[in-house]
Amino acid sequence: MRARTKIGIVGVTLLGAAAGGTGIATAAGGDDDDASGTAITGDALQQASSAALEFTGEGRVSGTEVGDEESYYEVEVTLDDGSQVDVQLDEGFTVVSSEAEDGNEAEGD
């Protein structure tokens, strides 16, 4: 095979891989405004989830982020009625603020 043909095949292969990777990254990002966030893991995930659920009094954890622009931890809770609340926590897992999906400050129990 000639060098020019090999370069063309490699180029097309790399272009296809890049396009596929972009699709995967977009799909994994979901509706998140800032898909660069890192999910909370380990013991911190359990503590942050517990604190957020205690604050909301109901629901399930549907997303997490460490190093959020608004706080150290952010836990998204989907309430029993389907609405969502973002609960902001400091490094000690204390709630510092919350916001309902409609942009209003949420109130815990």
C-alpha positions as CSV (number, residue, x, y, z in Angstrom):
1,M,0.0,0.0,0.0
2,R,1.3,3.4,-0.8
3,A,2.2,5.9,1.9
4,R,-0.4,8.4,0.7
5,T,-3.2,5.8,0.9
6,K,-2.1,4.8,4.4
7,I,-2.2,8.4,5.5
8,G,-5.7,8.8,4.1
9,I,-7.0,5.7,5.8
10,V,-5.5,6.8,9.2
11,G,-7.0,10.3,8.7
12,V,-10.5,9.0,8.0
13,T,-10.2,6.5,10.9
14,L,-9.2,9.3,13.4
15,L,-11.9,11.6,12.1
16,G,-14.5,8.9,12.7
17,A,-13.2,8.2,16.2
18,A,-13.3,11.8,17.1
19,A,-16.8,12.2,15.8
20,G,-17.9,9.1,17.7
21,G,-16.2,10.3,20.9
22,T,-18.0,13.7,20.7
23,G,-21.3,11.9,20.4
24,I,-20.5,9.8,23.5
25,A,-19.4,12.8,25.5
26,T,-22.6,14.7,24.5
27,A,-24.8,11.8,25.4
28,A,-23.1,11.3,28.8
29,G,-23.4,15.1,29.5
30,G,-27.2,15.0,29.4
31,D,-29.0,18.3,30.2
32,D,-26.2,19.5,32.5
33,D,-25.2,23.1,31.8
34,D,-21.6,22.3,32.7
35,A,-20.8,18.7,31.7
36,S,-17.3,19.1,33.0
37,G,-18.3,18.3,36.6
38,T,-16.9,15.4,38.5
39,A,-19.4,13.1,40.3
40,I,-19.0,12.6,44.1
41,T,-17.6,9.2,45.0
42,G,-16.9,6.9,47.9
43,D,-17.8,7.9,51.5
44,A,-18.4,11.5,50.4
45,L,-21.2,10.4,48.1
46,Q,-23.0,8.6,51.0
47,Q,-22.6,11.6,53.3
48,A,-23.6,14.2,50.7
49,S,-26.6,12.1,49.6
50,S,-27.7,11.6,53.2
51,A,-27.4,15.4,54.0
52,A,-29.3,16.4,50.8
53,L,-32.1,13.8,51.4
54,E,-32.5,14.9,55.0
55,F,-32.8,18.5,53.9
56,T,-35.4,17.8,51.2
57,G,-37.3,15.2,53.4
58,E,-38.1,13.1,50.3
59,G,-36.9,12.0,46.9
60,R,-33.9,10.3,45.4
61,V,-30.4,11.4,44.4
62,S,-30.4,11.8,40.7
63,G,-27.0,13.6,40.2
64,T,-23.9,14.8,42.1
65,E,-21.0,17.0,41.5
66,V,-17.9,17.9,43.5
67,G,-16.2,21.2,43.0
68,D,-19.4,22.9,41.8
69,E,-19.2,26.6,41.0
70,E,-21.7,27.4,43.8
71,S,-20.4,25.1,46.6
72,Y,-18.0,22.3,47.4
73,Y,-20.7,19.6,46.7
74,E,-23.9,19.7,44.7
75,V,-26.5,17.0,45.0
76,E,-29.5,17.0,42.6
77,V,-32.5,15.4,44.3
78,T,-35.6,14.4,42.3
79,L,-38.6,14.8,44.5
80,D,-41.5,12.4,44.7
81,D,-43.6,14.7,42.4
82,G,-40.9,14.7,39.8
83,S,-39.5,18.1,40.4
84,Q,-35.8,18.6,41.1
85,V,-33.8,20.5,43.7
86,D,-30.1,21.2,43.7
87,V,-28.8,21.1,47.2
88,Q,-25.4,22.9,47.8
89,L,-23.2,21.6,50.5
90,D,-19.9,22.7,52.1
91,E,-16.9,20.5,52.7
92,G,-18.5,19.4,56.0
93,F,-21.7,18.3,54.3
94,T,-23.7,21.2,55.7
95,V,-26.4,22.6,53.5
96,V,-25.4,26.1,52.4
97,S,-28.2,26.7,49.8
98,S,-30.6,25.0,47.5
99,E,-32.4,25.8,44.3
100,A,-35.5,24.3,42.8
101,E,-35.5,23.5,39.1
102,D,-37.7,26.6,38.5
103,G,-34.8,28.8,39.8
104,N,-36.4,29.6,43.2
105,E,-34.8,28.8,46.5
106,A,-36.0,25.5,47.8
107,E,-37.1,24.9,51.3
108,G,-36.2,21.8,53.3
109,D,-38.4,20.1,56.0
